[in-house]
Amino acid sequence: MAKKCMTYREMRRKYPTRVRNRCTRCGRPRGYIRRFGLCRICFRELALEGKIPGVVKSSW
């Protein structure tokens, strides 16, 4: 319901060029990683589970 409300709110904007990048999984607007289309929290969860190919935890 909340996602539906947000998408409707963005559709009826005064300035249609102002688009906010949102996480595809949870809809969070902040901490967005453009390359993966996820927020930092969802990215970390999926990376630790090994569901994002090519992402490896680093340590040095």
All heavy atoms as TSV, in Angstrom:
chain	resi	resn	atom	element	x	y	z
A	1	MET	N	N	0.825	-1.192	0.000
A	1	MET	CA	C	0.000	0.000	0.000
A	1	MET	C	C	0.872	1.260	0.000
A	1	MET	O	O	0.587	2.210	-0.712
A	1	MET	CB	C	-0.915	-0.030	1.219
A	1	MET	CG	C	-1.928	1.050	1.236
A	1	MET	SD	S	-3.132	0.767	-0.055
A	1	MET	CE	C	-4.218	2.099	0.231
A	2	ALA	N	N	1.935	1.259	0.804
A	2	ALA	CA	C	2.803	2.434	0.893
A	2	ALA	C	C	3.547	2.665	-0.419
A	2	ALA	O	O	3.703	3.805	-0.862
A	2	ALA	CB	C	3.790	2.270	2.039
A	3	LYS	N	N	4.021	1.577	-1.043
A	3	LYS	CA	C	4.727	1.710	-2.318
A	3	LYS	C	C	3.791	2.261	-3.390
A	3	LYS	O	O	4.184	3.086	-4.206
A	3	LYS	CB	C	5.297	0.372	-2.771
A	3	LYS	CG	C	6.538	-0.049	-2.024
A	3	LYS	CD	C	7.104	-1.301	-2.610
A	3	LYS	CE	C	8.333	-1.739	-1.851
A	3	LYS	NZ	N	8.927	-2.946	-2.402
A	4	LYS	N	N	2.553	1.790	-3.377
A	4	LYS	CA	C	1.574	2.243	-4.352
A	4	LYS	C	C	1.315	3.738	-4.176
A	4	LYS	O	O	1.234	4.491	-5.145
A	4	LYS	CB	C	0.273	1.457	-4.169
A	4	LYS	CG	C	-0.716	1.626	-5.273
A	4	LYS	CD	C	-1.898	0.701	-5.050
A	4	LYS	CE	C	-2.844	0.730	-6.209
A	4	LYS	NZ	N	-3.992	-0.140	-6.004
A	5	CYS	N	N	1.240	4.183	-2.935
A	5	CYS	CA	C	1.019	5.593	-2.633
A	5	CYS	C	C	2.206	6.435	-3.095
A	5	CYS	O	O	2.030	7.524	-3.647
A	5	CYS	CB	C	0.788	5.773	-1.142
A	5	CYS	SG	S	0.478	7.469	-0.659
A	6	MET	N	N	3.422	5.937	-2.870
A	6	MET	CA	C	4.618	6.680	-3.280
A	6	MET	C	C	4.696	6.812	-4.789
A	6	MET	O	O	5.035	7.880	-5.310
A	6	MET	CB	C	5.879	6.003	-2.756
A	6	MET	CG	C	6.140	6.251	-1.295
A	6	MET	SD	S	7.764	5.732	-0.759
A	6	MET	CE	C	7.806	4.015	-1.198
A	7	THR	N	N	4.395	5.733	-5.500
A	7	THR	CA	C	4.461	5.800	-6.967
A	7	THR	C	C	3.402	6.748	-7.509
A	7	THR	O	O	3.667	7.503	-8.442
A	7	THR	CB	C	4.290	4.422	-7.607
A	7	THR	OG1	O	3.067	3.833	-7.151
A	7	THR	CG2	C	5.450	3.512	-7.276
A	8	TYR	N	N	2.226	6.748	-6.916
A	8	TYR	CA	C	1.178	7.671	-7.351
A	8	TYR	C	C	1.577	9.107	-7.070
A	8	TYR	O	O	1.373	9.998	-7.898
A	8	TYR	CB	C	-0.142	7.353	-6.650
A	8	TYR	CG	C	-1.230	8.342	-6.987
A	8	TYR	CD1	C	-1.828	8.339	-8.244
A	8	TYR	CD2	C	-1.639	9.296	-6.066
A	8	TYR	CE1	C	-2.816	9.249	-8.566
A	8	TYR	CE2	C	-2.618	10.218	-6.382
A	8	TYR	CZ	C	-3.210	10.190	-7.631
A	8	TYR	OH	O	-4.176	11.097	-7.950
A	9	ARG	N	N	2.184	9.343	-5.909
A	9	ARG	CA	C	2.615	10.685	-5.527
A	9	ARG	C	C	3.684	11.211	-6.493
A	9	ARG	O	O	3.686	12.373	-6.854
A	9	ARG	CB	C	3.158	10.666	-4.104
A	9	ARG	CG	C	3.398	12.052	-3.541
A	9	ARG	CD	C	3.921	11.998	-2.133
A	9	ARG	NE	N	3.022	11.281	-1.263
A	9	ARG	CZ	C	3.380	10.694	-0.135
A	9	ARG	NH1	N	4.636	10.721	0.254
A	9	ARG	NH2	N	2.512	10.060	0.618
A	10	GLU	N	N	4.602	10.334	-6.907
A	10	GLU	CA	C	5.641	10.745	-7.835
A	10	GLU	C	C	5.090	10.996	-9.240
A	10	GLU	O	O	5.626	11.800	-9.981
A	10	GLU	CB	C	6.763	9.711	-7.881
A	10	GLU	CG	C	7.598	9.727	-6.626
A	10	GLU	CD	C	8.714	8.706	-6.640
A	10	GLU	OE1	O	8.823	7.972	-7.632
A	10	GLU	OE2	O	9.455	8.653	-5.658
A	11	MET	N	N	4.020	10.298	-9.595
A	11	MET	CA	C	3.431	10.474	-10.922
A	11	MET	C	C	2.759	11.847	-11.054
A	11	MET	O	O	2.780	12.457	-12.111
A	11	MET	CB	C	2.408	9.380	-11.208
A	11	MET	CG	C	3.029	8.064	-11.598
A	11	MET	SD	S	1.853	6.726	-11.752
A	11	MET	CE	C	0.537	7.418	-12.685
A	12	ARG	N	N	2.173	12.340	-10.001
A	12	ARG	CA	C	1.425	13.594	-10.067
A	12	ARG	C	C	2.268	14.801	-9.658
A	12	ARG	O	O	1.757	15.819	-9.227
A	12	ARG	CB	C	0.168	13.508	-9.211
A	12	ARG	CG	C	0.420	13.317	-7.743
A	12	ARG	CD	C	-0.888	13.270	-6.969
A	12	ARG	NE	N	-0.622	13.098	-5.559
A	12	ARG	CZ	C	-0.473	14.087	-4.693
A	12	ARG	NH1	N	-0.577	15.331	-5.082
A	12	ARG	NH2	N	-0.221	13.837	-3.417
A	13	ARG	N	N	3.575	14.718	-9.797
A	13	ARG	CA	C	4.474	15.791	-9.410
A	13	ARG	C	C	4.340	17.015	-10.296
A	13	ARG	O	O	3.974	16.917	-11.468
A	13	ARG	CB	C	5.915	15.301	-9.485
A	13	ARG	CG	C	6.293	14.461	-8.307
A	13	ARG	CD	C	7.760	14.477	-8.184
A	13	ARG	NE	N	8.086	14.325	-6.779
A	13	ARG	CZ	C	9.228	13.913	-6.357
A	13	ARG	NH1	N	10.173	13.619	-7.195
A	13	ARG	NH2	N	9.464	13.805	-5.081
A	14	LYS	N	N	4.710	18.135	-9.733
A	14	LYS	CA	C	4.701	19.387	-10.472
A	14	LYS	C	C	5.835	19.428	-11.490
A	14	LYS	O	O	5.674	19.921	-12.596
A	14	LYS	CB	C	4.834	20.538	-9.487
A	14	LYS	CG	C	4.612	21.899	-10.072
A	14	LYS	CD	C	4.606	22.952	-8.988
A	14	LYS	CE	C	4.309	24.310	-9.550
A	14	LYS	NZ	N	4.309	25.340	-8.510
A	15	TYR	N	N	7.000	18.890	-11.089
A	15	TYR	CA	C	8.167	18.857	-11.963
A	15	TYR	C	C	8.514	17.398	-12.271
A	15	TYR	O	O	9.133	16.728	-11.453
A	15	TYR	CB	C	9.357	19.535	-11.280
A	15	TYR	CG	C	9.063	20.939	-10.839
A	15	TYR	CD1	C	8.812	21.218	-9.507
A	15	TYR	CD2	C	9.025	21.975	-11.756
A	15	TYR	CE1	C	8.542	22.504	-9.097
A	15	TYR	CE2	C	8.748	23.273	-11.354
A	15	TYR	CZ	C	8.515	23.534	-10.019
A	15	TYR	OH	O	8.240	24.801	-9.629
A	16	PRO	N	N	8.131	16.876	-13.416
A	16	PRO	CA	C	8.336	15.452	-13.705
A	16	PRO	C	C	9.796	15.051	-13.870
A	16	PRO	O	O	10.120	13.876	-13.794
A	16	PRO	CB	C	7.566	15.237	-15.005
A	16	PRO	CG	C	7.473	16.576	-15.632
A	16	PRO	CD	C	7.457	17.570	-14.506
A	17	THR	N	N	10.708	16.021	-14.068
A	17	THR	CA	C	12.115	15.655	-14.247
A	17	THR	C	C	12.799	15.328	-12.928
A	17	THR	O	O	13.864	14.728	-12.921
A	17	THR	CB	C	12.891	16.792	-14.928
A	17	THR	OG1	O	12.735	17.977	-14.153
A	17	THR	CG2	C	12.394	17.012	-16.332
A	18	ARG	N	N	12.213	15.712	-11.817
A	18	ARG	CA	C	12.800	15.419	-10.510
A	18	ARG	C	C	12.419	14.006	-10.083
A	18	ARG	O	O	11.409	13.787	-9.422
A	18	ARG	CB	C	12.303	16.406	-9.462
A	18	ARG	CG	C	12.777	17.811	-9.687
A	18	ARG	CD	C	12.290	18.681	-8.565
A	18	ARG	NE	N	12.571	20.081	-8.850
A	18	ARG	CZ	C	12.163	21.084	-8.092
A	18	ARG	NH1	N	11.439	20.842	-7.012
A	18	ARG	NH2	N	12.455	22.318	-8.402
A	19	VAL	N	N	13.234	13.064	-10.465
A	19	VAL	CA	C	12.962	11.667	-10.147
A	19	VAL	C	C	13.910	11.247	-9.033
A	19	VAL	O	O	15.111	11.508	-9.094
A	19	VAL	CB	C	13.161	10.763	-11.387
A	19	VAL	CG1	C	12.948	9.312	-11.037
A	19	VAL	CG2	C	12.211	11.184	-12.486
A	20	ARG	N	N	13.389	10.604	-8.032
A	20	ARG	CA	C	14.185	10.149	-6.901
A	20	ARG	C	C	14.513	8.678	-7.085
A	20	ARG	O	O	13.608	7.861	-7.249
A	20	ARG	CB	C	13.386	10.359	-5.612
A	20	ARG	CG	C	14.093	10.037	-4.351
A	20	ARG	CD	C	15.068	11.112	-3.993
A	20	ARG	NE	N	15.647	10.811	-2.687
A	20	ARG	CZ	C	16.623	11.479	-2.156
A	20	ARG	NH1	N	17.131	12.491	-2.801
A	20	ARG	NH2	N	17.109	11.161	-0.984
A	21	ASN	N	N	15.801	8.335	-7.060
A	21	ASN	CA	C	16.204	6.936	-7.159
A	21	ASN	C	C	15.822	6.216	-5.880
A	21	ASN	O	O	16.102	6.699	-4.787
A	21	ASN	CB	C	17.715	6.823	-7.369
A	21	ASN	CG	C	18.134	7.275	-8.732
A	21	ASN	OD1	O	17.387	7.135	-9.687
A	21	ASN	ND2	N	19.317	7.821	-8.841
A	22	ARG	N	N	15.188	5.065	-6.026
A	22	ARG	CA	C	14.757	4.289	-4.866
A	22	ARG	C	C	15.189	2.839	-5.009
A	22	ARG	O	O	15.321	2.322	-6.107
A	22	ARG	CB	C	13.238	4.343	-4.719
A	22	ARG	CG	C	12.728	5.703	-4.341
A	22	ARG	CD	C	11.254	5.655	-4.016
A	22	ARG	NE	N	10.795	6.940	-3.531
A	22	ARG	CZ	C	10.792	7.305	-2.255
A	22	ARG	NH1	N	11.209	6.472	-1.338
A	22	ARG	NH2	N	10.360	8.493	-1.896
A	23	CYS	N	N	15.382	2.209	-3.876
A	23	CYS	CA	C	15.750	0.800	-3.841
A	23	CYS	C	C	14.613	-0.026	-4.438
A	23	CYS	O	O	13.442	0.183	-4.104
A	23	CYS	CB	C	16.015	0.385	-2.394
A	23	CYS	SG	S	16.376	-1.359	-2.186
A	24	THR	N	N	14.958	-0.958	-5.305
A	24	THR	CA	C	13.924	-1.784	-5.940
A	24	THR	C	C	13.338	-2.800	-4.974
A	24	THR	O	O	12.245	-3.300	-5.186
A	24	THR	CB	C	14.512	-2.527	-7.154
A	24	THR	OG1	O	15.660	-3.253	-6.743
A	24	THR	CG2	C	14.898	-1.550	-8.240
A	25	ARG	N	N	14.058	-3.082	-3.913
A	25	ARG	CA	C	13.622	-4.103	-2.962
A	25	ARG	C	C	12.749	-3.535	-1.847
A	25	ARG	O	O	11.707	-4.086	-1.518
A	25	ARG	CB	C	14.847	-4.774	-2.366
A	25	ARG	CG	C	14.578	-6.016	-1.603
A	25	ARG	CD	C	15.868	-6.769	-1.321
A	25	ARG	NE	N	15.633	-7.829	-0.393
A	25	ARG	CZ	C	16.393	-8.081	0.657
A	25	ARG	NH1	N	17.459	-7.359	0.875
A	25	ARG	NH2	N	16.099	-9.065	1.463
A	26	CYS	N	N	13.172	-2.402	-1.249
A	26	CYS	CA	C	12.432	-1.878	-0.105
A	26	CYS	C	C	11.881	-0.472	-0.319
A	26	CYS	O	O	11.055	-0.015	0.463
A	26	CYS	CB	C	13.314	-1.891	1.138
A	26	CYS	SG	S	14.717	-0.778	1.063
A	27	GLY	N	N	12.350	0.238	-1.357
A	27	GLY	CA	C	11.841	1.572	-1.640
A	27	GLY	C	C	12.562	2.698	-0.925
A	27	GLY	O	O	12.144	3.847	-0.994
A	28	ARG	N	N	13.655	2.394	-0.253
A	28	ARG	CA	C	14.404	3.404	0.496
A	28	ARG	C	C	15.052	4.409	-0.473
A	28	ARG	O	O	15.705	4.020	-1.431
A	28	ARG	CB	C	15.477	2.699	1.322
A	28	ARG	CG	C	16.314	3.601	2.178
A	28	ARG	CD	C	17.377	2.773	2.901
A	28	ARG	NE	N	18.379	3.622	3.499
A	28	ARG	CZ	C	18.295	4.135	4.712
A	28	ARG	NH1	N	17.239	3.877	5.446
A	28	ARG	NH2	N	19.247	4.899	5.190
A	29	PRO	N	N	14.879	5.734	-0.215
A	29	PRO	CA	C	15.440	6.725	-1.122
A	29	PRO	C	C	16.901	7.084	-0.849
A	29	PRO	O	O	17.581	7.605	-1.718
A	29	PRO	CB	C	14.550	7.947	-0.903
A	29	PRO	CG	C	14.099	7.822	0.494
A	29	PRO	CD	C	13.988	6.343	0.762
A	30	ARG	N	N	17.382	6.827	0.346
A	30	ARG	CA	C	18.751	7.213	0.699
A	30	ARG	C	C	19.686	6.024	0.685
A	30	ARG	O	O	19.259	4.889	0.884
A	30	ARG	CB	C	18.772	7.856	2.079
A	30	ARG	CG	C	17.995	9.144	2.112
A	30	ARG	CD	C	18.123	9.798	3.437
A	30	ARG	NE	N	17.439	11.075	3.424
A	30	ARG	CZ	C	17.666	12.036	4.274
A	30	ARG	NH1	N	18.579	11.880	5.218
A	30	ARG	NH2	N	17.007	13.156	4.207
A	31	GLY	N	N	20.965	6.293	0.481
A	31	GLY	CA	C	21.959	5.221	0.453
A	31	GLY	C	C	21.800	4.331	-0.767
A	31	GLY	O	O	22.049	3.126	-0.698
A	32	TYR	N	N	21.403	4.909	-1.887
A	32	TYR	CA	C	21.104	4.156	-3.108
A	32	TYR	C	C	22.384	3.900	-3.893
A	32	TYR	O	O	23.180	4.816	-4.121
A	32	TYR	CB	C	20.123	4.972	-3.961
A	32	TYR	CG	C	19.724	4.340	-5.256
A	32	TYR	CD1	C	18.770	3.340	-5.305
A	32	TYR	CD2	C	20.297	4.750	-6.441
A	32	TYR	CE1	C	18.385	2.772	-6.511
A	32	TYR	CE2	C	19.919	4.192	-7.649
A	32	TYR	CZ	C	18.970	3.206	-7.661
A	32	TYR	OH	O	18.592	2.649	-8.857
A	33	ILE	N	N	22.608	2.658	-4.292
A	33	ILE	CA	C	23.749	2.286	-5.122
A	33	ILE	C	C	23.221	2.082	-6.539
A	33	ILE	O	O	22.520	1.102	-6.818
A	33	ILE	CB	C	24.443	1.010	-4.595
A	33	ILE	CG1	C	24.871	1.220	-3.148
A	33	ILE	CG2	C	25.632	0.650	-5.472
A	33	ILE	CD1	C	25.358	-0.038	-2.461
A	34	ARG	N	N	23.553	3.011	-7.417
A	34	ARG	CA	C	22.979	3.044	-8.766
A	34	ARG	C	C	23.317	1.802	-9.578
A	34	ARG	O	O	22.484	1.296	-10.330
A	34	ARG	CB	C	23.475	4.290	-9.486
A	34	ARG	CG	C	22.811	4.508	-10.817
A	34	ARG	CD	C	23.279	5.776	-11.449
A	34	ARG	NE	N	22.713	6.914	-10.738
A	34	ARG	CZ	C	22.832	8.164	-11.142
A	34	ARG	NH1	N	23.519	8.443	-12.221
A	34	ARG	NH2	N	22.283	9.142	-10.470
A	35	ARG	N	N	24.525	1.305	-9.439
A	35	ARG	CA	C	24.974	0.157	-10.235
A	35	ARG	C	C	24.114	-1.092	-9.998
A	35	ARG	O	O	23.881	-1.887	-10.906
A	35	ARG	CB	C	26.430	-0.145	-9.901
A	35	ARG	CG	C	27.016	-1.248	-10.704
A	35	ARG	CD	C	28.496	-1.381	-10.431
A	35	ARG	NE	N	29.060	-2.498	-11.158
A	35	ARG	CZ	C	30.321	-2.868	-11.107
A	35	ARG	NH1	N	31.168	-2.198	-10.353
A	35	ARG	NH2	N	30.749	-3.889	-11.780
A	36	PHE	N	N	23.646	-1.251	-8.775
A	36	PHE	CA	C	22.857	-2.438	-8.424
A	36	PHE	C	C	21.372	-2.137	-8.251
A	36	PHE	O	O	20.558	-3.055	-8.165
A	36	PHE	CB	C	23.404	-3.056	-7.140
A	36	PHE	CG	C	24.833	-3.496	-7.259
A	36	PHE	CD1	C	25.864	-2.705	-6.784
A	36	PHE	CD2	C	25.156	-4.695	-7.868
A	36	PHE	CE1	C	27.189	-3.098	-6.906
A	36	PHE	CE2	C	26.464	-5.098	-7.995
A	36	PHE	CZ	C	27.489	-4.292	-7.523
A	37	GLY	N	N	21.002	-0.872	-8.147
A	37	GLY	CA	C	19.602	-0.506	-7.968
A	37	GLY	C	C	19.067	-0.825	-6.595
A	37	GLY	O	O	17.869	-1.013	-6.425
A	38	LEU	N	N	19.971	-0.891	-5.609
A	38	LEU	CA	C	19.601	-1.241	-4.240
A	38	LEU	C	C	20.119	-0.200	-3.257
A	38	LEU	O	O	21.074	0.518	-3.553
A	38	LEU	CB	C	20.212	-2.597	-3.862
A	38	LEU	CG	C	19.790	-3.809	-4.675
A	38	LEU	CD1	C	20.691	-4.984	-4.369
A	38	LEU	CD2	C	18.348	-4.159	-4.375
A	39	CYS	N	N	19.507	-0.157	-2.086
A	39	CYS	CA	C	20.044	0.683	-1.026
A	39	CYS	C	C	21.187	-0.079	-0.348
A	39	CYS	O	O	21.370	-1.272	-0.568
A	39	CYS	CB	C	18.967	1.055	-0.014
A	39	CYS	SG	S	18.359	-0.325	0.966
A	40	ARG	N	N	21.951	0.623	0.471
A	40	ARG	CA	C	23.134	0.025	1.100
A	40	ARG	C	C	22.782	-1.144	2.017
A	40	ARG	O	O	23.526	-2.126	2.092
A	40	ARG	CB	C	23.896	1.088	1.883
A	40	ARG	CG	C	23.068	1.729	2.974
A	40	ARG	CD	C	23.799	2.830	3.695
A	40	ARG	NE	N	22.952	3.482	4.665
A	40	ARG	CZ	C	22.712	3.016	5.886
A	40	ARG	NH1	N	23.275	1.911	6.290
A	40	ARG	NH2	N	21.909	3.663	6.702
A	41	ILE	N	N	21.623	-1.081	2.644
A	41	ILE	CA	C	21.223	-2.133	3.587
A	41	ILE	C	C	20.858	-3.417	2.838
A	41	ILE	O	O	21.338	-4.505	3.166
A	41	ILE	CB	C	20.049	-1.645	4.449
A	41	ILE	CG1	C	20.490	-0.410	5.247
A	41	ILE	CG2	C	19.568	-2.738	5.378
A	41	ILE	CD1	C	19.363	0.381	5.841
A	42	CYS	N	N	20.027	-3.286	1.819
A	42	CYS	CA	C	19.635	-4.454	1.014
A	42	CYS	C	C	20.833	-5.018	0.263
A	42	CYS	O	O	20.972	-6.235	0.130
A	42	CYS	CB	C	18.535	-4.072	0.032
A	42	CYS	SG	S	16.984	-3.628	0.821
A	43	PHE	N	N	21.706	-4.126	-0.222
A	43	PHE	CA	C	22.901	-4.574	-0.916
A	43	PHE	C	C	23.760	-5.448	-0.002
A	43	PHE	O	O	24.215	-6.514	-0.389
A	43	PHE	CB	C	23.713	-3.373	-1.400
A	43	PHE	CG	C	25.031	-3.745	-2.008
A	43	PHE	CD1	C	25.089	-4.237	-3.294
A	43	PHE	CD2	C	26.202	-3.630	-1.287
A	43	PHE	CE1	C	26.299	-4.598	-3.868
A	43	PHE	CE2	C	27.415	-3.982	-1.841
A	43	PHE	CZ	C	27.466	-4.465	-3.133
A	44	ARG	N	N	23.959	-5.009	1.218
A	44	ARG	CA	C	24.789	-5.757	2.170
A	44	ARG	C	C	24.172	-7.111	2.497
A	44	ARG	O	O	24.861	-8.132	2.545
A	44	ARG	CB	C	24.976	-4.940	3.453
A	44	ARG	CG	C	25.944	-5.559	4.408
A	44	ARG	CD	C	26.364	-4.557	5.466
A	44	ARG	NE	N	27.466	-5.093	6.235
A	44	ARG	CZ	C	27.331	-5.714	7.394
A	44	ARG	NH1	N	26.130	-5.879	7.918
A	44	ARG	NH2	N	28.380	-6.187	8.043
A	45	GLU	N	N	22.856	-7.127	2.719
A	45	GLU	CA	C	22.177	-8.393	3.028
A	45	GLU	C	C	22.330	-9.396	1.888
A	45	GLU	O	O	22.673	-10.561	2.114
A	45	GLU	CB	C	20.687	-8.142	3.292
A	45	GLU	CG	C	20.403	-7.447	4.600
A	45	GLU	CD	C	18.938	-7.085	4.746
A	45	GLU	OE1	O	18.146	-7.367	3.821
A	45	GLU	OE2	O	18.577	-6.498	5.786
A	46	LEU	N	N	22.071	-8.954	0.663
A	46	LEU	CA	C	22.151	-9.852	-0.490
A	46	LEU	C	C	23.591	-10.276	-0.778
A	46	LEU	O	O	23.840	-11.411	-1.174
A	46	LEU	CB	C	21.542	-9.190	-1.723
A	46	LEU	CG	C	20.031	-8.956	-1.663
A	46	LEU	CD1	C	19.566	-8.173	-2.873
A	46	LEU	CD2	C	19.280	-10.265	-1.565
A	47	ALA	N	N	24.545	-9.356	-0.575
A	47	ALA	CA	C	25.950	-9.683	-0.821
A	47	ALA	C	C	26.449	-10.730	0.173
A	47	ALA	O	O	27.174	-11.657	-0.195
A	47	ALA	CB	C	26.800	-8.429	-0.748
A	48	LEU	N	N	26.070	-10.605	1.421
A	48	LEU	CA	C	26.505	-11.571	2.434
A	48	LEU	C	C	25.875	-12.945	2.212
A	48	LEU	O	O	26.461	-13.968	2.564
A	48	LEU	CB	C	26.177	-11.061	3.839
A	48	LEU	CG	C	27.027	-9.874	4.316
A	48	LEU	CD1	C	26.527	-9.363	5.660
A	48	LEU	CD2	C	28.488	-10.261	4.417
A	49	GLU	N	N	24.674	-12.969	1.633
A	49	GLU	CA	C	24.022	-14.237	1.303
A	49	GLU	C	C	24.573	-14.844	0.024
A	49	GLU	O	O	24.279	-15.991	-0.299
A	49	GLU	CB	C	22.510	-14.032	1.151
A	49	GLU	CG	C	21.809	-13.686	2.452
A	49	GLU	CD	C	20.354	-13.337	2.241
A	49	GLU	OE1	O	19.830	-13.527	1.120
A	49	GLU	OE2	O	19.728	-12.848	3.203
A	50	GLY	N	N	25.363	-14.065	-0.731
A	50	GLY	CA	C	25.943	-14.547	-1.980
A	50	GLY	C	C	24.988	-14.499	-3.157
A	50	GLY	O	O	25.167	-15.229	-4.136
A	51	LYS	N	N	23.996	-13.633	-3.095
A	51	LYS	CA	C	22.992	-13.563	-4.153
A	51	LYS	C	C	23.313	-12.535	-5.234
A	51	LYS	O	O	22.602	-12.446	-6.225
A	51	LYS	CB	C	21.622	-13.266	-3.540
A	51	LYS	CG	C	21.136	-14.403	-2.664
A	51	LYS	CD	C	19.743	-14.182	-2.171
A	51	LYS	CE	C	19.283	-15.378	-1.354
A	51	LYS	NZ	N	17.947	-15.190	-0.800
A	52	ILE	N	N	24.381	-11.751	-5.025
A	52	ILE	CA	C	24.817	-10.799	-6.047
A	52	ILE	C	C	26.101	-11.346	-6.660
A	52	ILE	O	O	27.128	-11.418	-5.986
A	52	ILE	CB	C	25.059	-9.395	-5.449
A	52	ILE	CG1	C	23.797	-8.878	-4.771
A	52	ILE	CG2	C	25.499	-8.427	-6.536
A	52	ILE	CD1	C	23.971	-7.562	-4.065
A	53	PRO	N	N	26.074	-11.762	-7.917
A	53	PRO	CA	C	27.257	-12.358	-8.523
A	53	PRO	C	C	28.399	-11.352	-8.685
A	53	PRO	O	O	28.171	-10.194	-9.059
A	53	PRO	CB	C	26.771	-12.852	-9.883
A	53	PRO	CG	C	25.544	-12.085	-10.149
A	53	PRO	CD	C	24.944	-11.718	-8.840
A	54	GLY	N	N	29.607	-11.796	-8.377
A	54	GLY	CA	C	30.790	-10.964	-8.541
A	54	GLY	C	C	31.136	-10.094	-7.360
A	54	GLY	O	O	32.155	-9.421	-7.360
A	55	VAL	N	N	30.307	-10.078	-6.335
A	55	VAL	CA	C	30.565	-9.256	-5.149
A	55	VAL	C	C	31.192	-10.147	-4.074
A	55	VAL	O	O	30.622	-11.168	-3.696
A	55	VAL	CB	C	29.274	-8.594	-4.625
A	55	VAL	CG1	C	29.545	-7.831	-3.348
A	55	VAL	CG2	C	28.699	-7.696	-5.682
A	56	VAL	N	N	32.366	-9.734	-3.609
A	56	VAL	CA	C	33.101	-10.502	-2.601
A	56	VAL	C	C	33.430	-9.595	-1.435
A	56	VAL	O	O	33.801	-8.427	-1.636
A	56	VAL	CB	C	34.405	-11.072	-3.199
A	56	VAL	CG1	C	35.160	-11.880	-2.180
A	56	VAL	CG2	C	34.106	-11.914	-4.424
A	57	LYS	N	N	33.288	-10.086	-0.228
A	57	LYS	CA	C	33.635	-9.304	0.950
A	57	LYS	C	C	35.153	-9.104	0.976
A	57	LYS	O	O	35.914	-10.038	0.826
A	57	LYS	CB	C	33.178	-10.030	2.206
A	57	LYS	CG	C	33.407	-9.235	3.467
A	57	LYS	CD	C	32.885	-9.964	4.678
A	57	LYS	CE	C	33.217	-9.187	5.924
A	57	LYS	NZ	N	32.851	-9.913	7.126
A	58	SER	N	N	35.568	-7.875	1.180
A	58	SER	CA	C	37.013	-7.587	1.175
A	58	SER	C	C	37.531	-7.447	2.601
A	58	SER	O	O	36.803	-7.079	3.520
A	58	SER	CB	C	37.286	-6.292	0.402
A	58	SER	OG	O	36.730	-5.202	1.081
A	59	SER	N	N	38.790	-7.751	2.766
A	59	SER	CA	C	39.474	-7.525	4.040
A	59	SER	C	C	40.943	-7.271	3.748
A	59	SER	O	O	41.521	-7.901	2.865
A	59	SER	CB	C	39.321	-8.740	4.957
A	59	SER	OG	O	39.931	-9.859	4.396
A	60	TRP	N	N	41.535	-6.330	4.458
A	60	TRP	CA	C	42.942	-6.029	4.253
A	60	TRP	C	C	43.589	-5.582	5.536
A	60	TRP	O	O	42.995	-5.405	6.530
A	60	TRP	CB	C	43.127	-4.974	3.160
A	60	TRP	CG	C	42.525	-3.642	3.466
A	60	TRP	CD1	C	43.112	-2.585	4.050
A	60	TRP	CD2	C	41.180	-3.231	3.188
A	60	TRP	NE1	N	42.260	-1.532	4.152
A	60	TRP	CE2	C	41.062	-1.902	3.631
A	60	TRP	CE3	C	40.069	-3.850	2.612
A	60	TRP	CZ2	C	39.878	-1.173	3.528
A	60	TRP	CZ3	C	38.897	-3.119	2.529
A	60	TRP	CH2	C	38.810	-1.808	2.971
